[in-house]
Amino acid sequence: MKKNSIACIGFIALLTSMMSACYYDTEEELYPKDLSACDTTTFTFAKTIQPILTQNCTSCHAKGIESGGIRLDTYTDVERMAKNGKLYGAVNHLRGYVPMPQNAPKLAACKVLLLKKWLDAGAPNN
């Protein structure tokens, strides 16, 4: 009887530790690379931001497949999400936002930094 109790406690401890693992941790997040290689001197919506969104977001957030009612395939739609803070909150996995891309690792730190720089510049349509 005592062996069963100890085994049960051990199993519960193991299960608890497995459930508290960090699902969204990526290698880059745990071991950040030097961001000095990330060129943030030039960034535009058309050549920098839109390709990031096309590669990582529009398979779920475009015309006809507006997951969560969100579209990110036009500047107007991206601007709305940018200005209300949801775009940055989601891709940076901030508390209170649904982490995006959903069920995938966080975007590379350079991509998040480029989005932040674009947002800080007023999210221009350039």
Secondary structure, DSSP 8 states (H G I E B T S, - for coil): -HHHHHHHHHHHHHHHHHHTS-TT--HHHHS---GGGS--SS--IIIIIHHHHHHHTTTTSSTT--GGG---SSHHHHHHHHHTTHHHHHHTT-TTS--SSTTS----HHHHHHHHHHHHTT----
